[in-house]
């Protein structure tokens, strides 16, 4: 029977990897602004080779360039094709599933390894079409936790060194996760080393400077810009008793009800599931099972809730989802609890619901979005090809309500490589195209007319217009020499300044 279950496990994992690859198998990815921005950053690496910072964060600071570098091989192989980068994401997911089985098995037992991998494999179906830098932290958090546990159980410094290096990598991917985890890890291990008289082990934390050396160099080269931003971040934000209570309340609700044990929650079911997790966890601790592991989970998960108050704003979704694998790991470990049949029943109901929702909400809905939705790379590729179908040289401009317009800009940038010496980026020519994104649904007044008339100084009717069902449009203009000589306003294209 065990052999049959193992075969069934590998069949399910294979199917989940297949469905996680669904978009790239259809030459598409979910083309969000973050993904398009990352592709421009990848192009920056192809030109500069060495870069010191990655995408910007909501705090005004910068993440590290590690996510950009690990995506670069796929970018180079595909010569900028986002679908090839998407295949790189699938390779990350496969490696992540393999490592997760190893972690679950070695922290608990093989059954936990199987269940943990199953949970992550079906979750991967939801996320594989659109990965960006916080997913790097998502992939590393289980390993961060594993080597922390190995160190506190054995006091072998090699585990601490790996743990610290992983912490630095998490900071590179997502500072809002990595820095609180670094603080929590250092405090715990400092007390442990004092108690065990392993004082020199604390020197392992000096390796964090190596993993963050790019920030130090950038800070020196740019007149302490990062130091100033850090101080501004620390000293900014609201204060006061009531504000602190509101932040704690928001974080507590988010971290209890926001953990996506059930990915599609019809209404507060995840609160109940998290309560079940706590109940089983208490049973395990009372029975003296894996106490160090469970207390460490509570320490990091709820310690993060407290430390994250350094950020004066609310806890955002992408600050939380990298912690989901940690929740899934602990949840899966209850297969060896006092009530294994009860837990296994709960587990497989959750797994089946997540599978059904993945097939229904992601796979089935893809037929209506691929090549049509404003979140589809295939659509932007089709849009760009419409512009490049003519024989004449042309100039083009891109309008987007978010100003940066990374998605249509990258589609045109990529297509321009296929048709060299044909398009002139953000310059007026006798034939000029305007690629125009629709206004946001909640602000229909953010249309393109003001931009076109006041910034481009094109005040005439287009020669032709191509309208797309999702609201995008392409306007074609024939400009006279006099109209071409009227310059566009400075700063109309911010490039990747906002990263």
C-alpha positions in Angstrom: 0.0 0.0 0.0 2.9 2.4 0.8 4.2 1.8 -2.7 0.8 2.6 -4.2 0.6 5.8 -2.2 4.1 6.9 -3.3 3.2 6.3 -6.9 0.0 8.3 -6.4 2.0 11.1 -4.7 4.3 11.4 -7.7 1.4 11.3 -10.2 -0.3 14.2 -8.3 2.9 16.2 -8.1 3.5 15.7 -11.8 -0.1 16.8 -12.6 0.3 19.9 -10.4 3.6 20.8 -12.0 1.8 20.4 -15.4 -1.0 22.8 -14.3 1.6 25.2 -12.8 3.2 25.3 -16.3 -0.2 25.9 -17.9 0.4 29.5 -18.9 3.9 29.0 -20.3 2.8 25.9 -22.1 0.4 28.2 -23.9 3.1 30.8 -24.5 1.7 33.2 -21.9 2.3 34.5 -18.4 0.4 36.9 -16.1 2.0 40.1 -17.2 1.8 42.4 -14.1 3.6 45.7 -13.7 6.1 44.0 -11.3 7.0 41.3 -13.9 7.4 43.9 -16.7 9.5 46.1 -14.4 11.7 43.0 -13.6 12.2 42.5 -17.3 13.5 46.0 -17.7 15.8 45.4 -14.8 17.0 42.2 -16.5 17.8 44.3 -19.6 19.8 46.7 -17.3 21.9 43.7 -16.2 22.5 42.7 -19.8 23.9 46.1 -20.4 25.7 46.9 -17.2 26.6 43.3 -16.0 26.9 44.6 -12.4 24.0 46.3 -10.6 23.8 47.0 -6.9 20.1 47.4 -6.3 16.9 45.7 -7.4 13.3 46.9 -7.4 12.1 49.6 -5.1 10.0 48.8 -2.0 6.9 50.6 -0.7 9.1 52.1 2.0 11.3 54.1 -0.4 14.2 51.7 0.0 15.4 49.1 -2.5 15.4 45.4 -2.5 18.6 43.7 -3.6 19.3 42.5 -7.2 19.4 38.8 -6.3 16.0 38.1 -7.8 17.1 39.8 -11.0 20.3 37.8 -11.2 18.8 34.4 -10.7 16.3 35.2 -13.4 19.0 36.4 -15.8 20.0 33.0 -17.3 16.4 32.4 -18.5 16.2 36.0 -19.8 19.5 35.6 -21.7 18.5 32.2 -23.2 15.2 33.6 -24.3 16.7 36.9 -25.5 14.2 38.8 -23.4 11.2 36.6 -24.1 9.0 36.7 -21.0 7.7 33.1 -21.6 11.2 31.7 -21.3 11.6 33.6 -18.0 8.3 31.9 -17.1 9.9 28.5 -17.7 12.7 29.6 -15.4 10.0 30.1 -12.7 8.8 26.5 -13.2 12.4 25.3 -12.6 12.5 27.3 -9.4 9.2 25.7 -8.3 10.5 22.1 -9.0 13.6 22.8 -7.0 11.5 24.3 -4.2 9.3 21.2 -4.1 12.3 18.9 -3.9 13.9 20.9 -1.1 10.5 21.1 0.7 10.1 17.3 0.8 13.6 17.0 2.2 12.9 19.7 4.9 9.5 18.2 5.9 10.9 14.7 6.1 14.0 15.6 8.1 12.3 18.0 10.5 9.4 15.6 11.1 8.9 12.4 9.1 8.4 11.2 5.5 4.6 11.6 5.7 5.0 15.3 6.6 7.3 15.6 3.7 4.7 14.2 1.3 1.9 16.3 2.7 3.9 19.5 2.8 5.0 19.0 -0.8 1.4 18.3 -1.9 0.2 21.6 -0.3 3.0 23.5 -2.0 2.5 21.9 -5.3 -1.2 22.8 -5.6 -0.4 26.3 -4.3 2.2 26.6 -7.1 -0.6 26.2 -9.6 -2.0 29.6 -8.4 1.3 31.5 -8.4 3.5 30.0 -11.1 2.2 32.3 -13.9 3.4 35.5 -12.1 6.5 35.5 -9.9 8.4 38.5 -8.6 11.0 39.2 -5.8 8.9 38.3 -2.7 8.6 34.8 -4.1 12.3 34.5 -3.7 11.7 34.8 0.1 8.7 32.4 -0.3 11.1 29.8 -1.6 13.7 30.3 1.1 11.7 30.6 4.3 11.4 26.8 4.9 15.2 26.4 4.5 15.8 29.4 6.8 13.6 27.7 9.4 15.2 24.3 8.8 18.7 25.4 9.5 17.7 27.5 12.5 16.2 24.3 14.0 19.2 22.2 13.1 21.5 24.8 14.8 19.5 25.1 18.1 19.2 21.2 18.2 22.9 20.5 17.5 24.8 23.8 18.2 26.9 23.0 15.1 28.2 26.2 13.6 27.9 25.0 10.0 24.1 25.1 10.3 24.2 28.7 11.8 26.4 29.9 8.9 23.9 28.5 6.3 21.0 30.0 8.3 22.7 33.5 8.3 23.5 33.3 4.6 19.9 32.4 3.9 18.7 35.3 6.0 20.8 37.7 3.9 19.3 36.2 0.8 15.8 36.7 2.1 16.6 40.3 2.8 17.8 40.7 -0.8 14.4 39.3 -1.9 12.1 41.0 0.5 13.4 43.3 3.3 10.0 43.4 5.1 10.4 39.7 5.8 14.2 39.4 6.1 15.0 42.2 8.5 12.5 41.2 11.2 13.6 37.5 10.8 17.2 38.7 11.2 16.4 40.5 14.4 14.4 37.6 15.8 17.1 35.1 14.9 19.9 37.1 16.4 18.0 37.7 19.7 17.2 34.0 20.1 20.7 32.7 19.1 22.4 35.4 21.2 20.7 34.1 24.3 21.4 30.5 23.3 25.1 31.1 22.8 25.4 32.9 26.1 23.6 29.9 27.8 25.8 27.3 26.0 28.9 29.5 26.2 29.4 29.3 22.4 30.2 33.0 22.2 32.3 32.8 19.0 29.3 31.4 17.1 27.8 34.9 17.2 30.5 35.9 14.8 28.6 34.0 12.1 26.2 36.9 12.0 29.0 39.1 10.5 28.4 37.2 7.3 25.2 39.2 6.9 27.5 42.1 5.8 28.8 39.9 3.0 25.2 39.1 1.7 24.3 42.8 2.0 27.6 44.2 0.6 25.9 45.6 -2.5 23.8 47.9 -0.3 26.9 49.1 1.5 28.7 49.8 -1.8 25.6 51.6 -3.2 25.4 53.7 -0.1 29.0 54.8 -0.3 28.7 55.6 -4.0 25.6 57.6 -3.7 26.4 59.9 -0.7 24.6 57.8 2.0 21.3 57.8 0.1 20.2 54.5 1.6 21.2 55.6 5.1 19.1 58.7 4.8 16.1 56.6 3.5 16.5 54.2 6.4 16.5 57.1 8.9 13.5 58.6 7.2 11.7 55.3 7.3 12.4 54.8 11.0 11.4 58.3 12.1 8.3 58.6 9.8 4.8 57.3 10.3 2.1 57.9 12.9 2.7 57.3 16.6 0.7 57.0 19.7 -1.1 54.4 21.7 -4.2 54.1 19.5 -2.2 53.9 16.3 -0.1 51.0 17.7 -3.2 49.2 18.8 -4.7 49.6 15.3 -1.5 48.2 13.7 -1.4 45.2 16.1 -5.1 44.5 15.5 -4.6 44.7 11.7 -1.5 42.4 11.8 -3.2 39.9 14.1 -6.3 39.6 11.9 -4.1 39.4 8.8 -1.7 36.8 10.1 -4.5 34.6 11.6 -7.1 34.9 8.8 -4.7 35.7 6.0 -2.7 32.5 5.9 -4.0 30.8 2.8 -4.4 27.3 3.9 -7.5 27.5 1.8 -6.4 29.6 -1.2 -10.0 30.7 -2.2 -11.8 31.4 1.1 -15.6 31.8 0.7 -15.8 33.6 4.0 -13.5 33.4 7.1 -12.8 29.7 6.7 -9.1 30.4 7.1 -9.7 31.8 10.6 -11.2 28.4 11.5 -8.4 26.5 9.9 -5.8 28.6 11.7 -7.6 27.9 14.9 -7.5 24.2 14.1 -3.7 24.6 13.5 -3.3 26.2 16.9 -5.4 23.5 18.6 -3.3 20.7 17.1 -0.1 22.5 17.9 -1.1 22.8 21.5 -1.9 19.0 21.6 1.5 18.3 20.1 3.3 20.5 22.7 1.4 19.0 25.6 2.4 15.6 24.4 6.0 16.8 24.2 6.3 16.3 20.4 8.7 18.5 18.5 8.4 21.2 21.1 11.5 23.1 19.8 10.1 23.2 16.3 6.6 24.3 17.3 7.8 27.0 19.8 10.2 28.3 17.1 7.3 28.5 14.6 5.3 30.6 17.1 8.3 32.7 17.9 9.0 33.6 14.3 5.4 33.9 13.1 4.0 36.0 15.9 7.4 37.7 16.5 7.2 38.9 13.0 3.8 40.4 13.8 5.4 42.5 16.6 8.7 43.4 14.8 6.9 44.4 11.6 5.5 47.3 13.6 8.7 49.1 12.7 6.9 49.7 9.4 4.3 52.4 10.4 1.9 51.3 7.7 -0.4 48.3 7.4 0.8 44.8 6.8 0.5 44.3 3.0 -0.2 41.0 1.3 3.2 40.6 -0.2 4.7 41.1 3.3 2.8 38.0 4.4 2.6 35.4 1.7 6.3 34.4 1.9 5.4 33.0 5.4 2.7 30.7 4.0 5.2 27.8 3.4 6.0 27.9 7.1 2.3 27.6 8.0 1.9 24.8 5.5 4.9 22.9 7.0 3.5 23.1 10.6 0.0 22.2 9.4 1.3 19.1 7.5 3.2 17.9 10.6 0.0 17.1 12.4 -0.2 13.9 10.4 1.7 12.3 13.3 -0.6 13.8 16.0 -2.8 12.0 18.5 -5.7 12.2 16.0 -4.1 11.4 12.7 -7.4 10.2 11.0 -9.2 13.5 12.0 -6.3 15.5 10.6 -5.9 13.5 7.4 -9.7 14.0 6.8 -9.3 17.8 7.2 -6.1 17.8 5.1 -7.6 16.1 2.1 -10.8 18.1 2.2 -8.6 21.2 2.0 -6.4 19.7 -0.7 -9.4 18.8 -2.8 -10.9 22.2 -2.4 -7.6 23.9 -3.4 -7.3 21.6 -6.4 -10.9 22.3 -7.5 -10.4 26.0 -7.1 -7.1 25.9 -9.0 -8.7 24.1 -11.9 -11.8 26.3 -11.9 -10.4 29.8 -11.1 -7.0 29.5 -12.7 -7.0 26.9 -15.5 -10.6 27.3 -16.6 -10.6 31.1 -16.5 -7.3 31.2 -18.5 -9.3 30.5 -21.6 -11.1 33.8 -21.2 -7.9 35.7 -20.3 -5.0 34.4 -22.5 -4.4 36.9 -25.3 -7.4 39.0 -24.2 -6.9 40.3 -20.7 -4.7 43.3 -19.9 -2.8 40.9 -17.6 -1.8 38.6 -20.4 1.6 38.8 -22.0 0.1 37.2 -25.2 -2.2 40.2 -25.5 0.7 42.7 -25.2 2.7 40.8 -27.8 -0.3 40.9 -30.1 -0.7 44.7 -29.4 2.9 45.4 -30.2 2.8 43.4 -33.4 -0.2 45.5 -34.6 2.1 48.5 -34.4 5.0 46.8 -36.2 2.9 45.5 -39.2 3.5 48.5 -41.4 6.5 49.0 -43.6 7.3 52.6 -42.6 9.7 53.8 -39.8 7.7 55.2 -37.0 7.9 56.8 -33.6 5.7 55.8 -30.6 4.6 56.9 -27.2 2.9 54.9 -24.4 0.2 56.3 -22.1 -0.6 54.5 -18.9 -2.5 56.0 -15.9 0.2 54.6 -13.6 2.8 56.8 -15.5 5.4 54.1 -15.7 3.5 51.9 -18.2 5.9 49.0 -17.9 3.7 46.4 -19.5 3.0 47.9 -22.9 6.5 49.5 -23.0 8.2 46.2 -22.5 6.1 44.6 -25.2 7.1 47.2 -27.7 10.7 47.2 -26.5 10.9 43.4 -27.0 9.2 43.5 -30.4 11.5 46.2 -31.5 14.4 43.7 -31.2 12.6 41.6 -33.8 12.3 44.5 -36.2 15.5 46.5 -35.8 15.9 50.1 -37.0 12.1 50.5 -37.5 10.8 52.1 -34.4 12.0 55.2 -32.5 11.2 55.1 -28.8 9.3 58.2 -27.5 10.1 60.4 -30.5 7.7 62.1 -33.0 8.1 60.9 -36.6 6.0 61.4 -39.7 4.2 58.2 -38.7 3.6 58.3 -34.9 1.7 55.7 -32.8 0.2 56.2 -29.4 -0.4 53.1 -27.4 -3.0 53.9 -24.8 -4.0 52.0 -21.7 -7.6 52.4 -20.4 -8.3 54.6 -17.4 -8.8 52.7 -14.0 -12.4 51.5 -13.4 -12.6 53.7 -10.3 -11.4 56.8 -12.0 -12.7 57.1 -15.6 -11.4 60.7 -15.8 -7.8 59.5 -16.1 -7.9 59.4 -19.9 -5.2 60.1 -22.4 -6.5 63.3 -24.0 -4.8 65.7 -21.5 -1.5 63.8 -21.8 -1.6 63.8 -25.6 -2.5 67.5 -26.0 -0.5 69.0 -23.1 2.6 66.8 -22.9 3.0 65.4 -26.5 1.5 68.5 -28.1 -0.5 66.5 -30.6 -3.8 68.2 -31.1 -5.5 66.5 -34.0 -7.6 63.5 -34.8 -5.8 60.2 -35.4 -5.6 58.8 -38.9 -6.8 55.4 -37.6 -7.7 53.8 -34.3 -7.5 50.1 -33.2 -9.7 49.4 -30.2 -9.2 46.2 -28.1 -12.0 44.7 -25.9 -10.0 45.2 -22.7 -9.9 49.0 -23.2 -6.5 49.4 -24.8 -6.2 51.3 -28.1 -3.7 52.2 -30.7 -3.9 55.6 -32.4 -2.0 56.3 -35.6 -1.0 59.9 -36.5 0.5 61.4 -39.6 2.5 64.4 -38.4 3.8 67.4 -40.4 7.3 68.7 -40.1 6.0 71.6 -38.1 4.2 69.3 -35.7 7.3 67.1 -35.3 9.4 70.1 -34.4 7.2 70.9 -31.4 9.1 69.1 -28.6 7.4 66.8 -26.1 7.6 67.8 -22.4 10.6 66.7 -20.4 10.2 63.7 -18.1 7.4 62.2 -20.0 9.1 58.9 -19.9 10.4 58.0 -16.3 12.1 54.8 -17.6 12.9 52.6 -14.7 13.6 55.5 -12.3 11.0 54.2 -9.9 12.2 50.6 -10.4 
